[in-house]
Amino acid sequence: MTFVDFKKLLLDAEISLPKFAQLIKVSEKNIQACKKKGEVPNSIAVNAKCFALLNSMGINYTDEINSLELIKKSKKSGFASKSNEKKSNDDN
């Protein structure tokens, strides 16, 4: 799916890109990176399409997704995590 088509689905779903990213617990930067490529991953496209369809049926999909209690994944490598590890070790 093209990024333009994805953005149209977000309009149909009546949700902004930042709120979409927050709802599905994905980094907004990762989704914005798709803009450069011109297309979005299949899983993101499927979510956007489902949200647009649910919205057109009058279903409050945000409450349903929030009820899943999704957890945002974080990277375990890189400068930020090493800095955090040092802080937690300093606390002990």
C-alpha positions as CSV (number, residue, x, y, z in Angstrom):
1,M,0.0,0.0,0.0
2,T,1.3,3.4,-0.8
3,F,1.9,5.9,1.9
4,V,-0.7,8.3,0.3
5,D,-3.3,5.5,0.4
6,F,-2.4,4.8,4.0
7,K,-3.0,8.5,4.9
8,K,-6.4,8.4,3.2
9,L,-7.4,5.4,5.3
10,L,-6.3,7.3,8.5
11,L,-8.7,10.1,7.4
12,D,-11.5,7.5,6.9
13,A,-10.7,6.1,10.3
14,E,-10.8,9.6,11.7
15,I,-7.4,9.2,13.4
16,S,-4.1,11.2,13.1
17,L,-0.9,9.4,12.4
18,P,0.5,10.2,15.9
19,K,-2.6,8.8,17.5
20,F,-2.6,5.8,15.2
21,A,1.0,5.0,16.1
22,Q,0.3,5.4,19.8
23,L,-2.8,3.2,19.6
24,I,-1.0,0.3,18.0
25,K,2.1,0.9,20.1
26,V,4.5,1.5,17.2
27,S,7.0,4.4,17.0
28,E,5.7,7.3,15.0
29,K,9.2,7.7,13.5
30,N,9.0,4.2,12.1
31,I,5.7,5.0,10.3
32,Q,7.1,8.3,9.1
33,A,10.1,6.5,7.7
34,C,7.6,4.7,5.4
35,K,6.9,8.0,3.8
36,K,10.4,8.1,2.3
37,K,9.9,4.6,0.9
38,G,6.5,5.5,-0.4
39,E,4.8,2.4,1.0
40,V,3.8,1.0,4.4
41,P,4.3,-2.6,5.7
42,N,1.4,-5.0,5.2
43,S,0.6,-5.2,8.9
44,I,0.3,-1.4,9.2
45,A,-1.9,-1.2,6.1
46,V,-4.2,-4.0,7.4
47,N,-4.6,-2.1,10.7
48,A,-5.5,1.1,9.0
49,K,-8.0,-0.6,6.7
50,C,-9.7,-2.3,9.6
51,F,-9.9,0.9,11.6
52,A,-11.4,2.7,8.6
53,L,-14.0,-0.1,8.1
54,L,-14.9,-0.2,11.8
55,N,-15.2,3.6,11.9
56,S,-17.6,3.5,8.9
57,M,-19.7,1.0,10.9
58,G,-19.8,3.3,13.9
59,I,-17.7,1.0,16.0
60,N,-15.4,2.7,18.5
61,Y,-12.3,0.8,17.6
62,T,-10.0,2.8,19.9
63,D,-11.7,1.4,23.0
64,E,-11.4,-2.1,21.6
65,I,-7.7,-1.8,20.8
66,N,-7.0,-0.2,24.1
67,S,-8.6,-3.1,25.9
68,L,-5.9,-5.4,24.4
69,E,-3.4,-3.6,26.7
70,L,-0.7,-3.7,24.0
71,I,2.9,-3.1,25.2
72,K,5.2,-0.9,23.2
73,K,8.4,-2.7,22.2
74,S,11.6,-0.9,22.9
75,K,15.1,-1.6,21.5
76,K,17.5,-3.4,23.8
77,S,20.6,-2.2,22.0
78,G,22.2,1.1,21.3
79,F,23.3,4.2,23.3
80,A,20.0,4.8,25.0
81,S,19.7,1.3,26.5
82,K,23.3,1.3,27.7
83,S,22.7,4.6,29.4
84,N,19.7,3.2,31.1
85,E,21.5,0.1,32.1
86,K,24.2,2.2,33.7
87,K,21.7,4.3,35.6
88,S,19.9,1.2,37.0
89,N,23.3,-0.3,38.0
90,D,24.3,2.9,39.7
91,D,21.0,2.8,41.7
92,N,22.0,-0.6,43.2
